Amino acid sequence: MNHEIYIARKRKVFLPLGTATQPDHYVQSLLENIWGLGFTFSKALAERVATLSLEELEAFYKALMPVLKTAVGAHVVHTPMYPNFPWQVMEASQAELCTNAWLHYLGDTLDMRILPEYDTEERAPLRGTPPLKIIDLGTLEEFESIFTDLAGSKVSTSNADKHTLLWFAQHYQNDIGRLVPDVMPHKENMAFVGALLLLYTTAADRLLTRHCKTATDVLRLVVAYFNGDVSLAEKTRFHKLSRPRRKMLLHLLEQSTCSLDDMLKYREVWKRLGEKLHPSEYTKQFPRSAQAFETLRNDKHYRTFYSNVEMALKQHDIPAATTLLATRPGELARRLDRLLRNAADPHAVVNAFDAVAERVSTSVLLQVLTHFEYRLTPNDLRVFFPKGEASKAFAIPYNLPALSPETCQAVKDVCRKHLINRFATLPPLGKVFLDEALHNFTVPFTLRSASKALRTVSRGSKLPLPQGNIIRFFIWWREGRSRADIDLSAVAITGEHQLVDELAYYNLTTLGGYHSGDITSAPDGASEFIDIDVSKLREKGARYIIMCLNAFTEQPFYDLPECFAGVMIRQEANSGEIYEPRTVENKVDITANARGCIPMILDLADQQILWTDLSLSRMPPFALNNAGTNMPAMMVLTRAMTSLVKTSLYDLFSLHIEARGERVLEKEKADTIFAVDAGITPFDTPVIAAKFL
């Protein structure tokens, strides 16, 4: 059992029933300790803990506390430049702040760490009572279902998800076979799980033969085996393979479609892999594979599916392009808008789509439905999230040619019909309660680049911002082989996306808040904080507050041994400890292959946290990597993210209810609950991705 995984995923722990009866004060003492971290137990878990022996209770406590501390960032010591922040910065003169900063920077040139020395004064008790996070009693079956749901997810999984799958494979080994789902619809996930089966079990061949259907499936499997990027967006270094492993992979390729179309899409990758597989040694056993590699290696001419499609589009032969694309329904769905706006007869294209839509994935159908739902709604920008491990977004002007309302409605009708028919084949939901607040949460179509967080939701979701006049951003990092200077900044802009103010290492004090001081190295860890006075910034016309992190010393975040950031909500700035775990609203690990990121944007008007989890592209050479130089990119990304239109969980669950349930207005009368705080929640992303997409 892994408490870290179960608490992070379900906020539950599994404890077998004990045979002892502990006095109330033992359990109460444990509850008091986790209360300081912002957690408590449900009644069921508290009663189960009371059945443990003293030895079992002590072991449970020792295993639990590090997990909870890490979850809220309390496993390290937070020491900002000014230990009596924020009042110490409020009262300091500009001369004092500048002198301390320049002495600290001088230390970098002298290869020594110079920090101002101040006595730490006693702080007033924390004002306000933050709500506690409840840990419930779980079951072994539910814990093991985490692996099954992740492996069976219909969307790409994150690095945190992959670490969870890895833990199960390492600890269950051959027993993991019973947790592998019969169907692994997402090819990237299938490849990663397949690689784990190869590495940690002795029965991988049978399972992989069932799941590897195409040449690209086999390629992803090999890439995952060598710990590469299964999205195939990044290069992977292939190493020597044993003869049995080569024969197994060639067998998988031979029994797959072994399509040259698929292989030519990744021609150079296959050529490099061929150097390790030696297919020419097995021409009699695997003739189709050997022939395919010969075509690739000799650059023989071959007209691919995609080249034929592009030729038809270039010649404006929409019927021919539609006929070709209909053989690959997912491709037809993705190119539907282009076909419709160039077609002389849009209804013929819609009819072709209708004929194959039952073979289009749920995720793609939902995205097509949402696209055409808002196709006629004016917008400034179109936003794209490219494939890859880094969470980047690109925005371009919205300049799509017009489509008729009738055409858009016809496409929506096709999508709805096929989605409802598909969902109707699933088990009945009974009476269902659907929370209106789920309008604010997006469907997790991809989690590939999602960061590990205290509460993980899909990009573009809007979490409620708790009441509190002080919002405190924080970051903690520790450097590795070289000096690491990570800067925490906050940028305030209006609803019209005009700059109001910024808080950064070069501007520690402003009318809207205070910065705890710029620390430029972290051999033993370093912290920076920013306090934002909500009422003052509102008075200045600010609506959005952008949280920004930049690696001033230019190393990517993934090179750091540890880096995390987050947000706390405080009633009064100078009450409680600077880092008060009970007030942590969310904490996110910063591990992207990037030198800048925007974890979140606060919307002061709607009292929401817009979860962005985005990386910033690298600045031009010789430009300082800080909030100021990244301002243009941040403005565009903020405009894009605050106007982003994505399918909501409310939309998804509404379709499920229409297909296989009956909606009720009271939770107490419901057999199934979709809500922010009960039943299936937005934080149950593996369950949603595996069972509702």
HELIX and SHEET records of a PDB file:
HELIX    1   1 HIS A    3  LYS A   10  1                                   8    
HELIX    2   2 ASP A   24  TRP A   35  1                                  12    
HELIX    3   3 LYS A   43  VAL A   49  1                                   7    
HELIX    4   4 LEU A   54  VAL A   72  1                                  19    
HELIX    5   5 TRP A   87  GLU A   91  1                                   5    
HELIX    6   6 GLN A   94  THR A  109  1                                  16    
HELIX    7   7 LEU A  140  ALA A  151  1                                  12    
HELIX    8   8 ASN A  159  TYR A  172  1                                  14    
HELIX    9   9 GLN A  173  LEU A  179  5                                   7    
HELIX   10  10 LYS A  187  TYR A  200  1                                  14    
HELIX   11  11 ALA A  204  HIS A  211  1                                   8    
HELIX   12  12 ALA A  215  TYR A  225  1                                  11    
HELIX   13  13 ARG A  243  GLN A  255  1                                  13    
HELIX   14  14 LEU A  260  LYS A  265  1                                   6    
HELIX   15  15 ARG A  267  LEU A  277  1                                  11    
HELIX   16  16 PRO A  279  TYR A  282  5                                   4    
HELIX   17  17 PRO A  287  ARG A  297  1                                  11    
HELIX   18  18 PHE A  305  LYS A  314  1                                  10    
HELIX   19  19 ILE A  318  LEU A  325  1                                   8    
HELIX   20  20 PRO A  329  ARG A  334  1                                   6    
HELIX   21  21 LEU A  336  ASN A  342  1                                   7    
HELIX   22  22 PRO A  346  VAL A  356  1                                  11    
HELIX   23  23 ALA A  357  ARG A  359  5                                   3    
HELIX   24  24 THR A  362  GLU A  373  1                                  12    
HELIX   25  25 PRO A  405  PHE A  423  1                                  19    
HELIX   26  26 GLU A  436  ASN A  440  5                                   5    
HELIX   27  27 VAL A  534  GLU A  539  1                                   6    
HELIX   28  28 PHE A  557  ASP A  559  5                                   3    
HELIX   29  29 PRO A  581  THR A  583  5                                   3    
HELIX   30  30 MET A  631  THR A  642  1                                  12    
HELIX   31  31 LEU A  649  ARG A  660  1                                  12    
HELIX   32  32 LYS A  667  LYS A  669  5                                   3    
HELIX   33  33 THR A  685  LYS A  691  1                                   7    
SHEET    1   A 3 LYS A  12  VAL A  13  0                                        
SHEET    2   A 3 LYS A 133  LEU A 137  1                                        
SHEET    3   A 3 PHE A  39  PHE A  41  1                                        
SHEET    1   B 2 LEU A 381  PHE A 384  0                                        
SHEET    2   B 2 PHE A 394  PRO A 397 -1                                        
SHEET    1   C 3 GLY A 661  VAL A 664  0                                        
SHEET    2   C 3 GLY A 430  LEU A 434  1                                        
SHEET    3   C 3 THR A 672  PHE A 674  1                                        
SHEET    1   D 6 LYS A 462  PRO A 464  0                                        
SHEET    2   D 6 GLN A 608  SER A 615 -1                                        
SHEET    3   D 6 GLY A 596  ASP A 603 -1                                        
SHEET    4   D 6 TYR A 544  ALA A 551 -1                                        
SHEET    5   D 6 ILE A 486  ILE A 493 -1                                        
SHEET    6   D 6 LEU A 499  LEU A 503 -1                                        
SHEET    1   E 6 THR A 509  THR A 510  0                                        
SHEET    2   E 6 GLY A 513  HIS A 515 -1                                        
SHEET    3   E 6 ALA A 526  ASP A 533 -1                                        
SHEET    4   E 6 ILE A 470  ARG A 478 -1                                        
SHEET    5   E 6 GLU A 562  ARG A 570 -1                                        
SHEET    6   E 6 VAL A 584  ASP A 589 -1                                        
END                                                                             
